[in-house]
Amino acid sequence: MAPAPEQLTETTPVTAELLRGALDLERTEHGLLPHRLPARARAQCADGQLAMAEAQPSGVRLVFRTRATAVALDALRTKMAYRGAPPRPDGVYDLLVDGRLTARGSVTGGNVRTIDMGGGAAETEPGPVGTVRFAGLPDRMKDVEIWLPWNEITELVALRTDAAVEPVPDRGRRVWLHHGSSISHGSNAESPSTTWPALAASRGGVELINLGLGGGALLDPFTARAMRDTPADLISVKMGINLVNADLMRLRAFGPAVHGFLDTLREGHPTAPLLVVSPVYCPIHEDTPGPCAPDFSRLSEGKLQFRATGDPAERAAGKLTLTVIRDELARIVRQRAADDPFLHYLDGRDLYGEADFAELPLPDQLHPDAVTHRRIGERFADAAFGSDGPFRAGATRTES
């Protein structure tokens, strides 16, 4: 049974020392809004999709020590809706006690931002602050983590408990900084601690900073600079799918853009193990260029599907497909690794390939489901954190 509000006598301000996974914190009318890109990066891009994605706190969590048996977090969410589509499920908060998933919950109320996928127009209906409550925690000192929803913009209003809260001391765990697309962001994961990067981080025993940005893994220089300036021991960049489904650039621009992105990362992290990951298997874009578009004919059935609208013949003119991108990424990493022994490559099809698609197809032709997130996370952990992996225990730390 959830605790009554009056039982929660301790109110602790939410501050940076209680938060992990965010690169910036913005004071708002209601509280504290975590951002996954710093203000300078946000100022350099007018893309509404990216602004929404970076403010959705995938991988961001409150972390503290306490004897509390009851915890409540007041938050103002902004939930996304798409005109003509069924309502999306509520975002999920995961409660971990000493690293173990213990409970889940959601907040009510909040804002609803409705987007017209046809024209891109959006409108926001305001709503009240809500509360997620957890009770029945063990009556002892413990580490508590509250992972915020990966798919709801979340303003943190107040943390209330029935015992005092203190920051968790540095446990000496390595920091893994990861950048990728909506699949890294969370796509159709069950909850925030079960996105594939969160699962891999748990298996690898590292602290995650997740810069998976739905629709926003576009080799943007401001993202590279944000990563350059973020302290980290291990770095991975999963690139490709957004470049194809946005039809953003041609092969001539892609190679130099990859080099530029990696050059920027190396400015801040010259010896950190750096893993370049190519796209997972996605049949609609393996050999067909973008752009990618929603199939509106299925919305009335409650199903959102995507399709590739490009022509395979356009590859001759330099249009990108996943096959083209994998070949180019493998070539670039081979070339650079001759002078960079800490640079590594992982083919995304080793995480999710053609046989996996036959068993666990992408529900909307683009994004994996919760079961597939777990599979990708386990395979990444084995490949990266295993005894022969680039992120194995004892791997070289960054000099930054």
ChimeraX attribute file (.defattr): number of C-alpha atoms within 10 A of each C-alpha:
attribute: neighborCount
match mode: 1-to-1
recipient: residues
	/A:1	7
	/A:2	12
	/A:3	17
	/A:4	11
	/A:5	15
	/A:6	9
	/A:7	13
	/A:8	18
	/A:9	12
	/A:10	16
	/A:11	16
	/A:12	14
	/A:13	15
	/A:14	16
	/A:15	12
	/A:16	15
	/A:17	13
	/A:18	18
	/A:19	20
	/A:20	18
	/A:21	22
	/A:22	24
	/A:23	22
	/A:24	14
	/A:25	19
	/A:26	13
	/A:27	11
	/A:28	11
	/A:29	9
	/A:30	13
	/A:31	19
	/A:32	21
	/A:33	22
	/A:34	27
	/A:35	25
	/A:36	27
	/A:37	24
	/A:38	21
	/A:39	14
	/A:40	11
	/A:41	16
	/A:42	17
	/A:43	11
	/A:44	12
	/A:45	12
	/A:46	9
	/A:47	10
	/A:48	10
	/A:49	13
	/A:50	18
	/A:51	18
	/A:52	17
	/A:53	26
	/A:54	25
	/A:55	23
	/A:56	28
	/A:57	28
	/A:58	33
	/A:59	28
	/A:60	26
	/A:61	25
	/A:62	22
	/A:63	20
	/A:64	19
	/A:65	20
	/A:66	20
	/A:67	19
	/A:68	23
	/A:69	18
	/A:70	22
	/A:71	26
	/A:72	21
	/A:73	21
	/A:74	18
	/A:75	26
	/A:76	26
	/A:77	28
	/A:78	24
	/A:79	23
	/A:80	21
	/A:81	19
	/A:82	17
	/A:83	14
	/A:84	14
	/A:85	17
	/A:86	14
	/A:87	12
	/A:88	11
	/A:89	11
	/A:90	16
	/A:91	23
	/A:92	21
	/A:93	24
	/A:94	23
	/A:95	26
	/A:96	18
	/A:97	18
	/A:98	13
	/A:99	12
	/A:100	13
	/A:101	15
	/A:102	15
	/A:103	16
	/A:104	16
	/A:105	16
	/A:106	17
	/A:107	19
	/A:108	16
	/A:109	16
	/A:110	21
	/A:111	19
	/A:112	17
	/A:113	15
	/A:114	18
	/A:115	17
	/A:116	14
	/A:117	15
	/A:118	11
	/A:119	7
	/A:120	11
	/A:121	10
	/A:122	15
	/A:123	11
	/A:124	14
	/A:125	11
	/A:126	14
	/A:127	14
	/A:128	11
	/A:129	18
	/A:130	16
	/A:131	18
	/A:132	17
	/A:133	23
	/A:134	20
	/A:135	17
	/A:136	14
	/A:137	17
	/A:138	12
	/A:139	12
	/A:140	11
	/A:141	13
	/A:142	17
	/A:143	19
	/A:144	27
	/A:145	25
	/A:146	23
	/A:147	25
	/A:148	26
	/A:149	26
	/A:150	28
	/A:151	29
	/A:152	24
	/A:153	27
	/A:154	24
	/A:155	26
	/A:156	24
	/A:157	20
	/A:158	18
	/A:159	19
	/A:160	23
	/A:161	26
	/A:162	21
	/A:163	17
	/A:164	15
	/A:165	22
	/A:166	14
	/A:167	17
	/A:168	15
	/A:169	10
	/A:170	6
	/A:171	7
	/A:172	8
	/A:173	12
	/A:174	19
	/A:175	20
	/A:176	22
	/A:177	24
	/A:178	22
	/A:179	25
	/A:180	28
	/A:181	25
	/A:182	21
	/A:183	26
	/A:184	25
	/A:185	31
	/A:186	31
	/A:187	22
	/A:188	21
	/A:189	23
	/A:190	17
	/A:191	22
	/A:192	28
	/A:193	29
	/A:194	21
	/A:195	29
	/A:196	28
	/A:197	34
	/A:198	26
	/A:199	22
	/A:200	26
	/A:201	23
	/A:202	19
	/A:203	16
	/A:204	23
	/A:205	16
	/A:206	20
	/A:207	22
	/A:208	27
	/A:209	26
	/A:210	27
	/A:211	32
	/A:212	29
	/A:213	29
	/A:214	22
	/A:215	19
	/A:216	26
	/A:217	23
	/A:218	22
	/A:219	22
	/A:220	16
	/A:221	15
	/A:222	19
	/A:223	23
	/A:224	22
	/A:225	18
	/A:226	20
	/A:227	26
	/A:228	22
	/A:229	16
	/A:230	18
	/A:231	15
	/A:232	24
	/A:233	24
	/A:234	26
	/A:235	23
	/A:236	24
	/A:237	23
	/A:238	23
	/A:239	25
	/A:240	26
	/A:241	30
	/A:242	24
	/A:243	25
	/A:244	26
	/A:245	26
	/A:246	16
	/A:247	17
	/A:248	15
	/A:249	15
	/A:250	16
	/A:251	18
	/A:252	12
	/A:253	11
	/A:254	21
	/A:255	15
	/A:256	12
	/A:257	17
	/A:258	19
	/A:259	16
	/A:260	16
	/A:261	20
	/A:262	20
	/A:263	15
	/A:264	21
	/A:265	22
	/A:266	19
	/A:267	13
	/A:268	21
	/A:269	24
	/A:270	18
	/A:271	20
	/A:272	24
	/A:273	26
	/A:274	27
	/A:275	22
	/A:276	21
	/A:277	25
	/A:278	27
	/A:279	26
	/A:280	24
	/A:281	24
	/A:282	21
	/A:283	18
	/A:284	19
	/A:285	25
	/A:286	21
	/A:287	19
	/A:288	25
	/A:289	27
	/A:290	26
	/A:291	18
	/A:292	20
	/A:293	15
	/A:294	16
	/A:295	14
	/A:296	16
	/A:297	10
	/A:298	13
	/A:299	16
	/A:300	11
	/A:301	10
	/A:302	11
	/A:303	15
	/A:304	17
	/A:305	18
	/A:306	19
	/A:307	19
	/A:308	23
	/A:309	16
	/A:310	21
	/A:311	13
	/A:312	17
	/A:313	12
	/A:314	14
	/A:315	17
	/A:316	9
	/A:317	10
	/A:318	16
	/A:319	22
	/A:320	31
	/A:321	27
	/A:322	27
	/A:323	16
	/A:324	18
	/A:325	22
	/A:326	22
	/A:327	12
	/A:328	17
	/A:329	23
	/A:330	17
	/A:331	14
	/A:332	17
	/A:333	20
	/A:334	15
	/A:335	11
	/A:336	15
	/A:337	14
	/A:338	10
	/A:339	9
	/A:340	16
	/A:341	11
	/A:342	18
	/A:343	21
	/A:344	20
	/A:345	21
	/A:346	21
	/A:347	19
	/A:348	19
	/A:349	18
	/A:350	18
	/A:351	23
	/A:352	22
	/A:353	16
	/A:354	15
	/A:355	11
	/A:356	16
	/A:357	16
	/A:358	9
	/A:359	9
	/A:360	14
	/A:361	18
	/A:362	19
	/A:363	14
	/A:364	16
	/A:365	17
	/A:366	22
	/A:367	20
	/A:368	25
	/A:369	19
	/A:370	17
	/A:371	15
	/A:372	23
	/A:373	28
	/A:374	21
	/A:375	17
	/A:376	24
	/A:377	23
	/A:378	21
	/A:379	18
	/A:380	26
	/A:381	24
	/A:382	18
	/A:383	18
	/A:384	21
	/A:385	21
	/A:386	16
	/A:387	12
	/A:388	11
	/A:389	17
	/A:390	22
	/A:391	29
	/A:392	18
	/A:393	14
	/A:394	9
	/A:395	17
	/A:396	15
	/A:397	17
	/A:398	18
	/A:399	12
	/A:400	16
